[in-house]
Amino acid sequence: MNSLSADISNQNELYFSWVCKDSMPRLGKLDTTTGEFTLFEQDISGGIHYPVVYKNELIYDNLYKSINF
């Protein structure tokens, strides 16, 4: 787990970067209310190194684009 961040529009979720063997860094999410982890399995070009989430939209600077999830 790397680069922990929070979405100020949803104070119950924390976001982080995670990596498994032979993949790019991916987005992970922790629901602080339930303790449930979500590990996204989609590779994003360049990887998710420092996730920033706002209003359920992932914003990252590798390609200057955002992804709704």
Residue, then its C-alpha position, 0 to 999 in steps of 0.5 A: m500500500n502506497s500514497l494514502s489519500a481521501d476524497i473530501s466529498n466522501q469522508n468514509e473512503l480512503y484511496f491508495s496505490w497498490v501493486c501485484k507482481d507483473s502489473m502497474p500500480r493500481l487503485g485501492k479503496l478502503d471504506t472506513t465505515t465497513g472496513e472493506f477493501t476494494l482492489f481495482e484490477q484494471d491497469i491504467s497507462g502509466g499506473i496509479h502512483y498518487p491517487v486523487v479522488y474527488k466526487n467519485e472521480l479518479i484524477y491522476d497526472n500520468l496522462y492528464k486524464s480522469i476516470n469515472f469509477 
